[in-house]
Each structure stands twice: as structure tokens, then as C-alpha cells.
């Protein structure tokens, strides 16, 4: 997987040509890409959660060139305002690690949901409570997030209902919290104050992996738990199939473990230079960091028909996995 073989005119926004970065030139691609799938935090967004002018220009140029762009993120739909004003014709976002598909052109309307079944969510809560003393939970429903009393303030959201996870999931004796239990559960979040993040992820998969999909994207020991078979990759594959787009026509970007399946599925994958070591080891290409507009760099090269080919991981210290 390397450069595009069918050169396309470069719009004015990309007229400066390819920038330099850690990715190297390689063998030309046999298939011209039709779709770009990019993570947000630690990937498309800079560390201050903004979209750079260069990236905005590259997204606009991709639209002019006929490339679709899907934003594929662990964020819920209500956090998508960070890119809503820059979407141009790229109105589709895959949110909550694949649990929701959102139309950004229609006020962040959720158009498809792949939720976590309540029985599976309860089984996960029970297994993690037994295996990891001190764990606390939050429940992300389509209408908002709800917390256990001991769950830390990790999310920039108004506090929803506060109750034990079992109650938030509609189980257990006694009155239920005043929330809409008809709203699907998109994600279950599990936090541990002491365990190392990758250790906690491995433990979750071991004790409850039969009930749900486990991943993570935070620098802390925070697990993101979706329905069985639900991931960025599986929902992206579904959306692409509906549009007649093949995996080899997809270029994907990511930086954290919750991107791994998507990067493996796409015909061409790029790790950011700031990516988690597992992501750097798993991808075919490496582009510049999110702070250096690595996604825009590759889009510019693709539009010029000179996309970078396989590259060795950047030299220097191992990237900080705290970048999301």
C-alpha cells in the first residue's frame, strides 16, 4: 500500500505540494482511494482540540477532489461541535467507537445505533466488580451520560443521574433513577484509580470479553465498552458497504488502541507519530503528529498523486500514549 497512481489536480489549498514528515515515499498504490476515515483526538485535532487552518483546507480540498471523509471517534455525538463547522460535504460521523452513526448536517442527528444489550452490560459490571476492586462505572446512553457516585469527573458534561451502575441500567430492586430507560446504551465506561491502562484493558477482556467489545483511548485506566462486535471498524465497514466502497479504497488514520481494528480493516492505514506503541507497530505507514497536521499532510500528498509509502516508526523516544 503506497502512493496514489491516478494523479488528481491539487486545489489551491494544497498548492504548496507535499510537506516533509516521517513518512517515506514507496511503491505506488494500485487502487485510488475513495474515502478517508480519521479519528479525532490525537489524530485530526491538535492537542488543544482545535482543527488547524491547514487541516480545514485539506478537508475542503478532499471534497473538491471527490473524496468522502468520515470522522470516526470515541466521542459521543454531543461532542462533535469541534468539527461540525469544518465538515463541508463530509457530513457523516461514526461516534462512540461505532455505536452511533451521526449526520452532522442534520444537527448531529443519530441515524443508526448499535447499542450494548442490558444483560451484557450487567454481566460486564458484575465481572469487573469481582475482578477489580475499586472500579467505578458510567453509562453512556443516546441522550447523555450517567455516573456512579464514585466515578471521577472525567467528562465535560453536565452530571446526569447519579446511582449505582445496576440502577442506571434499570436493574435491581427499588425505584429507578429518573432517566429514560428507553434510550439505548451506547457505551459502558469503567474507571480504575490504580491499575495501569493496558493492564486494565487486558483484565476486562479476560473476565468479560464474551459479553462486550473492550477498548480504550484515554491516558488513564478508563475502559470503553461497547456491544459485542461493535467497533469503529465494524461500523465503518457497514457504512462503506452501503456506499459500495471497498476496504482497499479506504485510507484510515488513528493513534490509540480503539483505532486498531479500523486501521487493520482499511486498505491503507496511518499511525500518527504520537501514536500508542501498539498502533505504531500495527500500521503500514506513519505520518507526522497531530500537532504537525499529519492527516492534512497525507491528504495533500494523495491529491497530488504522491502519497507516502511504507515508513519506519520515527526515531527518538517512544511516543507518549497519553495522546488520545
C-alpha positions in Angstrom: 0.0 0.0 0.0 1.6 3.2 -1.1 1.0 6.3 -3.3 -1.9 7.0 -5.5 -1.3 6.1 -9.1 -4.0 8.3 -10.6 -2.9 11.9 -10.0 -5.6 14.4 -9.4 -5.3 18.2 -9.7 -4.3 19.8 -6.5 -6.7 22.5 -5.3 -5.3 25.9 -4.3 -5.4 24.9 -0.7 -2.8 22.2 -1.4 -0.8 24.1 -4.0 2.3 24.2 -1.8 2.8 20.4 -2.5 3.7 17.6 -0.2 5.2 18.6 3.1 8.1 16.7 4.8 7.4 14.3 7.6 8.4 11.0 9.0 6.6 9.0 6.2 8.8 8.0 3.3 8.0 7.5 -0.4 7.2 4.0 -1.6 5.5 1.8 -4.1 2.5 3.3 -5.9 -0.9 2.3 -4.8 -2.8 0.1 -7.2 -6.2 1.5 -6.2 -7.1 5.1 -5.9 -8.8 5.9 -2.6 -12.4 7.0 -2.4 -12.8 7.5 1.3 -10.7 8.9 4.2 -11.6 7.7 7.8 -10.0 9.6 10.5 -10.0 9.6 14.3 -10.3 12.9 16.0 -8.5 13.3 19.4 -4.8 12.9 19.0 -5.2 12.5 15.2 -7.1 15.1 13.3 -7.4 17.5 16.2 -4.4 19.3 17.8 -3.8 18.9 21.5 -5.9 22.0 22.2 -8.8 20.2 20.5 -8.9 22.7 17.5 -8.7 22.0 13.8 -5.8 23.8 12.2 -6.2 26.0 9.2 -4.1 23.6 7.1 -6.4 20.7 8.1 -9.5 22.7 7.3 -8.0 23.4 3.8 -7.1 19.8 3.3 -10.6 18.6 4.1 -12.1 21.2 1.7 -9.7 20.1 -1.0 -10.6 16.4 -0.4 -14.3 17.3 -1.0 -13.4 19.2 -4.2 -11.5 16.1 -5.4 -14.4 13.8 -4.7 -13.1 12.0 -1.6 -15.5 11.3 1.2 -14.3 11.9 4.7 -15.8 10.0 7.7 -14.9 11.2 11.2 -14.6 8.0 13.3 -14.3 8.7 17.0 -14.9 7.5 20.5 -16.7 10.8 21.3 -20.5 10.9 21.7 -22.5 12.9 19.2 -22.9 15.8 21.5 -19.1 16.4 21.5 -18.9 16.7 17.7 -19.2 20.5 17.6 -15.4 20.6 17.4 -15.6 19.6 13.7 -19.2 20.4 12.8 -18.3 23.8 11.2 -15.5 22.2 9.2 -17.3 19.2 7.7 -18.1 20.8 4.3 -19.7 18.0 2.4 -18.4 15.4 4.8 -21.4 15.0 7.0 -21.0 11.6 8.4 -19.5 10.8 11.8 -19.2 7.4 13.5 -19.3 8.1 17.2 -18.9 6.2 20.5 -16.5 3.7 18.9 -19.0 2.6 16.3 -22.2 2.6 18.5 -23.8 5.5 16.7 -23.7 7.0 13.2 -24.4 10.7 13.2 -25.4 13.1 10.4 -23.6 16.4 11.2 -25.5 18.2 8.5 -28.8 17.5 10.4 -27.9 18.8 13.8 -25.9 15.8 14.8 -28.9 13.6 14.3 -28.3 9.9 15.2 -29.2 7.9 12.1 -28.1 4.5 13.3 -27.4 2.9 16.7 -25.6 -0.4 17.6 -26.2 -0.5 21.3 -24.9 -2.6 24.2 -27.6 -5.0 25.4 -28.6 -4.5 29.0 -28.0 -8.1 30.0 -24.4 -7.9 28.6 -23.8 -4.6 30.3 -24.9 -6.0 33.7 -22.7 -9.1 33.2 -19.7 -6.8 32.5 -20.4 -4.7 35.6 -20.7 -7.9 37.7 -17.5 -9.4 36.3 -15.4 -6.2 36.7 -16.6 -5.6 40.2 -15.4 -9.0 41.2 -12.1 -8.8 39.3 -11.1 -5.2 40.0 -11.9 -3.9 43.5 -12.3 -0.1 43.3 -13.8 0.0 39.8 -16.5 2.6 39.1 -18.8 3.0 36.1 -20.6 5.5 33.9 -23.4 4.6 31.4 -23.4 6.5 28.1 -26.9 6.5 26.7 -28.0 8.2 23.5 -29.4 11.1 25.5 -26.5 11.6 27.8 -24.1 10.2 30.4 -24.9 9.0 33.9 -22.5 8.2 36.7 -21.9 6.1 39.8 -21.2 8.3 42.9 -17.5 7.3 43.0 -16.9 7.8 39.2 -14.5 10.7 38.7 -15.3 13.9 36.8 -13.6 12.8 33.6 -16.1 14.2 31.0 -17.1 17.8 30.2 -20.8 17.0 30.6 -23.5 18.2 33.0 -24.0 15.4 35.5 -26.9 13.2 34.7 -28.3 10.8 37.1 -26.0 9.5 39.8 -26.7 6.0 41.0 -25.1 2.5 41.1 -24.5 1.2 37.6 -27.0 -1.6 38.1 -29.7 1.1 38.8 -28.5 3.2 35.8 -29.1 0.0 33.7 -32.6 -0.5 35.0 -31.9 -3.5 37.2 -32.1 -4.2 40.9 -34.9 -3.7 43.5 -36.3 -0.4 44.5 -37.1 2.8 42.5 -35.2 3.5 39.3 -33.3 6.8 38.7 -35.3 9.4 36.7 -33.8 8.8 33.3 -35.2 7.5 30.0 -34.5 3.8 30.1 -35.8 3.6 26.5 -32.7 5.3 25.3 -30.1 2.7 24.1 -26.9 2.2 25.9 -24.1 3.2 23.6 -21.1 2.6 25.9 -20.3 1.5 29.4 -17.3 3.2 30.9 -15.2 1.6 33.6 -12.6 3.5 35.6 -9.9 2.2 37.9 -7.8 4.6 40.0 -4.8 2.3 40.4 -4.4 -0.2 37.5 -2.2 0.5 34.5 -4.4 1.3 31.5 -3.3 -1.6 29.3 -3.3 -4.0 32.2 -6.9 -3.0 33.0 -7.9 -3.4 29.3 -6.4 -7.0 29.3 -8.2 -7.8 32.5 -11.5 -6.6 31.2 -11.2 -8.6 28.0 -10.3 -11.7 30.1 -13.2 -11.6 32.5 -16.0 -10.1 30.4 -14.9 -10.2 26.8 -17.6 -12.7 25.9 -20.2 -10.1 26.7 -18.9 -6.9 25.1 -16.2 -5.2 23.0 -13.5 -3.6 25.1 -11.1 -0.9 24.1 -9.5 2.3 25.4 -8.3 5.7 24.3 -7.5 7.6 27.5 -4.3 8.1 29.3 -6.0 6.8 32.4 -7.3 3.4 33.2 -10.6 4.0 31.5 -12.3 1.2 29.6 -14.7 1.9 26.8 -17.2 -1.0 26.5 -19.5 -1.4 23.5 -21.9 -4.1 22.3 -20.5 -7.4 21.0 -18.9 -6.9 17.6 -19.3 -3.1 17.8 -16.2 -1.2 16.9 -15.0 1.7 14.7 -14.0 -1.0 12.2 -17.3 -2.9 12.0 -19.4 0.3 11.7 -17.1 1.8 9.2 -17.3 -1.4 7.1 -21.1 -1.3 7.3 -21.2 2.3 6.1 -18.7 1.7 3.4 -20.6 -1.4 2.1 -23.8 0.7 1.9 -21.9 3.1 -0.4 -20.1 0.5 -2.5 -16.7 1.4 -1.1 -14.2 -1.5 -0.7 -11.7 -1.7 2.1 -8.8 -1.2 -0.3 -10.4 2.2 -1.3 -10.2 3.4 2.3 -7.3 5.4 3.9 -7.6 5.5 7.7 -5.8 7.4 10.5 -5.5 6.8 14.2 -3.4 7.0 17.3 -4.8 4.8 20.1 -5.9 1.2 20.8 -9.5 1.9 19.9 -8.3 2.6 16.3 -6.5 -0.7 15.8 -9.3 -2.7 14.2 -10.2 0.2 11.9 -6.6 0.6 10.8 -6.3 -3.1 10.2 -9.5 -3.2 8.1 -8.7 -0.2 5.9 -6.6 -0.8 2.7 -4.1 1.8 3.8 -3.5 2.8 7.4 -1.5 5.6 9.0 -0.4 5.9 12.6 0.3 9.4 13.9 3.9 9.9 15.0 2.4 10.5 18.5 0.5 7.2 18.5 0.4 4.5 21.1 3.2 1.9 20.6 0.7 -0.8 19.7 -0.7 1.4 16.9 2.8 2.3 15.6 3.6 -1.4 15.4 0.4 -2.4 13.7 0.1 0.1 10.9 1.7 0.2 7.4 2.6 3.9 7.4 3.5 6.6 9.9 2.7 10.3 9.3 3.5 13.4 11.3 2.0 14.0 14.7 -1.4 15.6 15.3 0.4 18.8 16.3 2.2 18.8 12.9 -1.0 18.2 10.9 -0.2 14.7 9.9 -3.6 13.9 8.4 -3.5 17.1 6.3 0.0 16.1 5.1 -1.2 12.8 3.7 -4.4 14.3 2.1 -2.2 16.8 0.3 0.1 14.0 -1.0 -2.9 11.9 -2.0 -4.4 14.8 -4.0 -1.0 15.3 -5.7 -0.8 11.6 -6.6 2.4 11.2 -4.5 1.1 9.6 -1.3 3.8 8.3 1.0 4.5 4.6 1.2 5.7 2.3 4.0 7.7 4.1 6.6 9.6 3.1 9.7 8.4 4.4 13.0 10.0 7.8 13.8 13.3 7.7 15.7 13.6 9.0 19.2 11.7 8.3 22.4 8.6 6.1 22.4 5.6 8.3 21.9 3.5 9.2 25.0 0.4 7.0 24.9 -1.4 9.8 26.8 -2.2 11.4 23.5 -5.8 10.4 22.6 
